[in-house]
């Protein structure tokens, strides 16, 4: 309640409150908490303050912003013709809140200080589960499973693993750029424990996403010599952790990770392949708009008659929004990576843009991990991913504002112009 009262002063503070409640779910961690959707209250406050003062403009020059708007509009169109319309409308409203929050981040995170405030909020929120889960894995010698708060999108192993994969690069950013030694030490410790936490979830998709995220981040940020040393250190720590696990837990983790290779013999993979075939059949019947949100409720392929989820971002989008929706979804990811790539090229080797380079390297690694993890996990509407897109649009806006008017186009060099990355303006 106190945080919400403070948020009335600024749309940016209200936005921070929304991000906090959407990533940490403090209400679920406190017994006897008031049963109020505080995240929606914070978001509504941010929207009212934004339109009440109207000092931040839409980043219409960003290609990523345009594609994001097209993707949102298309999901609205497919919801109108959805098979399960009431459920689809409820899902669309939740997804709209995610998109609106990403847009508010893009408009209000217009300076380094504001961007880092959001990064720290997410790092602390997800880091709480990483530190808690990683410590639990070490204390129990791997006997416990890492889970998120019940009743949230982080409740299951796959979801909390993906959240930790998002948090790990953000913690690395804080370690590289924080001036306070305590923050750097805390970020490094939380990062290591979060890696252990991902292993403790037993999520294969989360494990693959983490590997890709760390590899991309290492290639963009670290030298080959440093990467080799880190791989040796990770291998050593992983070996010590593995041999320190209880025998049953070690066999359980090994058997699950081995199914990545022996996927043809894995029953869960067979269920996934049947879900993917279902998605293709839906797309063939309705190739333009698909079946709308929640179409997989009719995918009753389990023996007990319950429905099976998509288990893939891409097949989920294909079935729910057709081939047009899949094309927009792929374009959304591609435009985000392209925008970040342009900023990385512009800021590489520039002392005045070091933090901006680190930011884009972190965001690019998160998106790459999301792309790979999304092959076997259905999280097409994952809130942290769209929050990452909002930060990418914000970084693109800061980058474009630093260019001269005649060079405000991709491919035009402006190496001699200082990068005015601090930004200005108030919510």
Order of alpha helices (4+ residues) and beta strands (2+ residues): alpha-alpha-alpha-alpha-alpha-alpha-alpha-alpha-alpha-alpha-alpha-alpha-alpha-alpha-alpha
